[in-house]
Amino acid sequence: MEGASYQRSPKVKIREVKDDYLKFELRDTDASVANALRRVMIAEVPTIAIDLVEIEVNSSVLNDEFIAHRLGLIPLTSERAMSMRFSRDCDACDGDGQCEFCSVEFHLRAKCMTDQTLDVTSKDLISSDHTVVPVDFSDALGDDSSEHKGITIVKLRRGQELRLRAIARKGIGKDHAKWSPAATVTFMYEPEIHINEDLVETLSLEEKQSWVDSSPTKVFDIDPNTEQVVVVDPEAYTYDDEVIKKAEAMGKPGLVEIYAKEDSFVFTVESTGAIKATQLVLNAIEVLKQKLDAVRLSEDTVEADDQFGELGAHMRGG
């Protein structure tokens, strides 16, 4: 209807927060918005990753391409990625991708001088920018930082040497998975579970236990005091319908009714460490807003390219 407004006001409730983990509820919206947010977090939030490797000396057992690939997959701290330029759009270096505005330079020099195997790790990478360094997982693992050696790149024996120069650039997961800041992003519909108390009363304690145990996950339990069936963890339900089938097999159809709340979602976000999980969500919302503005304000994709610069280059694919 002309003049009708379909605007909604989504609400967010934070459940659990860690540096690399976030669980939150998204309410009063629909699946299209939830899935758009999930896809942007995985594929369109920019990070920084090694994109060019120049090998000077490599006498290790791994070939140059193997080492370059391993370097690209090392997560780098990317708090400044949103403010950096994409190398293809950088006018300071004419798209060469090797200037301070669009890249960070790394050097690695390692040589084994003893009979003991030398582990070359991400901590051996020397960065030209102290804000962009390999992610340190020692805190997350509970290790002492002096003992945790970082991500292994290659192992060297006596006389073997590795010297290289690497350029890290800004990118998004849509171009290559090494730029994805998310280890995993999932959401599920929040379940709404209603137990028919009258039908439950007709069951013996053994039948109640048998019905509770039919759920593959610990959704229901029996209260030891009242012997009533209670819902202990509705979000553990995986929409497998096993308890519904069990109730029908027991001759008690309608014992439980389970619905998915179509406007309520529970998100689980795990970061690679390149950026914090909370910042990943905020950056994803900002990118999503930019994309929606590009669609709303531009009549076609070409105008979006001109107006939004670095974002416009991805509009044709998204």
Secondary structure in CASP SS format (residue, H / E / C, confidence):
PFRMAT SS
TARGET T0000
AUTHOR 0000-0000-0000
METHOD secondary structure of the structure
MODEL  1
M C 1.00
E C 1.00
G C 1.00
A C 1.00
S C 1.00
Y C 1.00
Q C 1.00
R C 1.00
S C 1.00
P C 1.00
K E 1.00
V E 1.00
K E 1.00
I E 1.00
R E 1.00
E E 1.00
V E 1.00
K C 1.00
D C 1.00
D C 1.00
Y E 1.00
L E 1.00
K E 1.00
F E 1.00
E E 1.00
L E 1.00
R E 1.00
D C 1.00
T C 1.00
D C 1.00
A H 1.00
S H 1.00
V H 1.00
A H 1.00
N H 1.00
A H 1.00
L H 1.00
R H 1.00
R H 1.00
V H 1.00
M H 1.00
I H 1.00
A H 1.00
E C 1.00
V C 1.00
P C 1.00
T E 1.00
I E 1.00
A E 1.00
I E 1.00
D E 1.00
L E 1.00
V E 1.00
E E 1.00
I E 1.00
E E 1.00
V E 1.00
N E 1.00
S C 1.00
S C 1.00
V C 1.00
L C 1.00
N C 1.00
D H 1.00
E H 1.00
F H 1.00
I H 1.00
A H 1.00
H H 1.00
R H 1.00
L H 1.00
G H 1.00
L C 1.00
I C 1.00
P C 1.00
L E 1.00
T C 1.00
S C 1.00
E C 1.00
R C 1.00
A H 1.00
M H 1.00
S H 1.00
M C 1.00
R C 1.00
F C 1.00
S H 1.00
R H 1.00
D H 1.00
C C 1.00
D C 1.00
A C 1.00
C C 1.00
D C 1.00
G C 1.00
D C 1.00
G C 1.00
Q C 1.00
C C 1.00
E C 1.00
F C 1.00
C C 1.00
S E 1.00
V E 1.00
E E 1.00
F E 1.00
H E 1.00
L E 1.00
R E 1.00
A E 1.00
K E 1.00
C C 1.00
M C 1.00
T C 1.00
D C 1.00
Q C 1.00
T C 1.00
L E 1.00
D E 1.00
V E 1.00
T E 1.00
S H 1.00
K H 1.00
D H 1.00
L C 1.00
I E 1.00
S E 1.00
S C 1.00
D C 1.00
H C 1.00
T C 1.00
V C 1.00
V C 1.00
P E 1.00
V C 1.00
D C 1.00
F C 1.00
S H 1.00
D H 1.00
A H 1.00
L H 1.00
G C 1.00
D C 1.00
D C 1.00
S C 1.00
S C 1.00
E C 1.00
H C 1.00
K C 1.00
G C 1.00
I C 1.00
T E 1.00
I E 1.00
V E 1.00
K E 1.00
L E 1.00
R C 1.00
R C 1.00
G C 1.00
Q C 1.00
E E 1.00
L E 1.00
R E 1.00
L E 1.00
R E 1.00
A E 1.00
I E 1.00
A E 1.00
R E 1.00
K E 1.00
G E 1.00
I C 1.00
G C 1.00
K C 1.00
D C 1.00
H C 1.00
A H 1.00
K H 1.00
W H 1.00
S C 1.00
P C 1.00
A E 1.00
A E 1.00
T E 1.00
V E 1.00
T E 1.00
F E 1.00
M E 1.00
Y E 1.00
E E 1.00
P E 1.00
E E 1.00
I E 1.00
H E 1.00
I E 1.00
N C 1.00
E H 1.00
D H 1.00
L H 1.00
V H 1.00
E H 1.00
T C 1.00
L C 1.00
S C 1.00
L H 1.00
E H 1.00
E H 1.00
K H 1.00
Q H 1.00
S H 1.00
W H 1.00
V H 1.00
D H 1.00
S C 1.00
S C 1.00
P C 1.00
T C 1.00
K C 1.00
V C 1.00
F E 1.00
D E 1.00
I E 1.00
D C 1.00
P C 1.00
N C 1.00
T C 1.00
E C 1.00
Q C 1.00
V E 1.00
V E 1.00
V E 1.00
V C 1.00
D C 1.00
P H 1.00
E H 1.00
A H 1.00
Y C 1.00
T C 1.00
Y C 1.00
D C 1.00
D C 1.00
E H 1.00
V H 1.00
I H 1.00
K H 1.00
K H 1.00
A H 1.00
E H 1.00
A H 1.00
M C 1.00
G C 1.00
K C 1.00
P C 1.00
G C 1.00
L C 1.00
V E 1.00
E E 1.00
I E 1.00
Y E 1.00
A E 1.00
K E 1.00
E E 1.00
D E 1.00
S E 1.00
F E 1.00
V E 1.00
F E 1.00
T E 1.00
V E 1.00
E E 1.00
S E 1.00
T C 1.00
G C 1.00
A C 1.00
I C 1.00
K C 1.00
A H 1.00
T H 1.00
Q H 1.00
L H 1.00
V H 1.00
L H 1.00
N H 1.00
A H 1.00
I H 1.00
E H 1.00
V H 1.00
L H 1.00
K H 1.00
Q H 1.00
K H 1.00
L H 1.00
D H 1.00
A H 1.00
V H 1.00
R H 1.00
L H 1.00
S C 1.00
E C 1.00
D C 1.00
T H 1.00
V H 1.00
E H 1.00
A H 1.00
D H 1.00
D H 1.00
Q H 1.00
F H 1.00
G C 1.00
E C 1.00
L C 1.00
G H 1.00
A H 1.00
H H 1.00
M C 1.00
R C 1.00
G C 1.00
G C 1.00
END
